[in-house]
């Protein structure tokens, strides 16, 4: 009878460990997703792109060099596609 309880206890332990590992994996996946979540930037003048001043409201450490890197087409403004690409590449990170 004692060996039956030991076997049942071992099975319960494996089940608990499996659940703990699955839960941990879920937490890691969700945390990674949050780390890559897009940050909203307001287009205050409504022209469909973002100036350095508009971006600096969210990205307070933004420099002219980083702005130029993000503005891949060099038109002096950052489009939504350029903003998304910079966020995805973690060129722009909220402080």
Secondary structure, 3 states (H helix, E strand, C coil): CHHHHHHHHHHHHHHHHHHHHHHHHHHHHHHHHHHCCCCCCCCCCCCCCECHHHHHHHCCCCCHHHHHHHCCCCCCCECHHHHHHHHHCCCCCCC
